[in-house]
């Protein structure tokens, strides 16, 4: 049984590497609370991020939305919230979904840039 779990995890890692190669912007490890609302139905998903970048993020979720779904995403970190419209660009029913942010408002882009810069700088210091 443990072997099966490892295979699933490894498969997920392979999938993430495949999509990472297709990304225009690198993502960094980033764990934070997230709320994702499907634009068409208003269905709300409470989850968490595991990676983030200037172009998008990965949402860990057991019931992710399907590829192509338009969503509104809100990510909460410390006392700040980042909000954007996004689209699901890949989805794995057992792990979660990758979101690509649409055009960001200047204030939201600044929040996102600050978070990513903080992580990159912290990694360099370590």
Beta strands, then each sheet from edge to edge (+ up, - down):
strand 1: 28-38
strand 2: 44-52
strand 3: 56-60
strand 4: 70-77
strand 5: 80-92
strand 6: 96-101
sheet 1: 1+ 2- 3+ 6- 5+ 4- 1+
end
